[in-house]
C-alpha cells in the first residue's frame, strides 16, 4: 500500500512534462507564422505602392493621349489650314506687287511728275548716342531749314533707329521727343534696337527707305565716322543712271570661328575650309542703287542674315547681277588724303567732353 503514492507521483511527473515537450513545436510554429505574416504583409504593402504608381502613370498617359476630335474641332483645323493657304497666297501676291513697283507709300508710275531724289542717307544711331547726334548736327549734317533745302536738292539724311525691347518705355519716348524737335529720324517701328540685331537693321532700313523715298541711291553710314557730305554728293551725282551699283570700300578677311573673340561668326563653317569672307563693302559706309534696294525689299522675308551687317549685305549682292565698285575714298580707316569718310578720333573726344559737361551740369544743378 505504501508503493501506490510513489507510482502516482511518477505518473504525475510524466503527465506534467508532456506539455513542456509539446510546447516547443508550437512555439516554432508560432514564430514561423509571425515571420510569414510579416513577409506577406510587406509584399502586400509593396504591391499597394506599385498599384498606386501604376494608376498614376496610366492616368498621366490617359491625359496625354489624343482625344477624339469633334466635328467642330475638325472644322477648326480645316479652317486654320485654309487660312494658312490664304496667307501664303497673299505673301506671293505682295511679292509680285512689290516686284512690279507697287510699294507701301508710293506707286511707281512711268508718267510720274515727281522728281527722283539723288540719295537717301541713313546714319545708324542708338539710344545711348545722343551726344554723337549732337556732334553730327554741329558738324557735317545740316539741321532745320538747311536740312529741308538739302532735301529740295535731292538728298535726304536721317538718323536710323529701331524701337526698344519694351515698346513705349522711356527710351522710345526720348527718341520721339527728340524727333519732334529735330525732324531728322527714320524710326524703324518693326525693328528692335540691339547690337545683335544690326544685320536685320540693314535689311529693314533699305526696305523702309525705298518704300518712303524714290531715290537713285541708298546710303548706310555708321555713327563712328565723319563725312565729307559735298564729296559724297559729288560721287553719287557722277554715277547717276548706273543701275545695279554696289559701291563701297571692298574688302575681305578671315572668318572668326572662336566663340568669345571680337567679330565672332557663329556660322563660320559655311565659309569653307579657308575660313575667309567673300568680297564685300565695308559696313562703315555702303551704297546701293535703287534696283538693288528694291531687290532687298521684295525678298526681305527670305534673305539670310549673318553676324555682321556688311557680310549680310554682301551675301545678298552675290545672288544678283550687282556691279561691284571699289572706291578707296570710302575706306574710312585708311590714311590716304583724298577721302569722303574717316574714323573721327576728334569726334570721340568731343563726345566724351560733351558727356563730361553734362555730368558736371547735372551735379551743379543738384
HELIX and SHEET records of a PDB file:
HELIX    1   1 UNK A    3  UNK A   64  1                                  62    
HELIX    2   2 UNK A   71  UNK A   99  1                                  29    
HELIX    3   3 UNK A  130  UNK A  137  1                                   8    
HELIX    4   4 UNK A  144  UNK A  152  1                                   9    
HELIX    5   5 UNK A  170  UNK A  182  1                                  13    
HELIX    6   6 UNK A  195  UNK A  197  5                                   3    
HELIX    7   7 UNK A  198  UNK A  212  1                                  15    
HELIX    8   8 UNK A  229  UNK A  238  1                                  10    
HELIX    9   9 UNK A  268  UNK A  271  5                                   4    
HELIX   10  10 UNK A  290  UNK A  298  1                                   9    
HELIX   11  11 UNK A  309  UNK A  318  1                                  10    
HELIX   12  12 UNK A  328  UNK A  330  5                                   3    
HELIX   13  13 UNK A  345  UNK A  365  1                                  21    
SHEET    1   A 7 UNK A 185  UNK A 192  0                                        
SHEET    2   A 7 UNK A 155  UNK A 163  1                                        
SHEET    3   A 7 UNK A 117  UNK A 124  1                                        
SHEET    4   A 7 UNK A 215  UNK A 221  1                                        
SHEET    5   A 7 UNK A 280  UNK A 289 -1                                        
SHEET    6   A 7 UNK A 245  UNK A 251 -1                                        
SHEET    7   A 7 UNK A 323  UNK A 326  1                                        
SHEET    1   B 2 UNK A 225  UNK A 227  0                                        
SHEET    2   B 2 UNK A 341  UNK A 343 -1                                        
END                                                                             
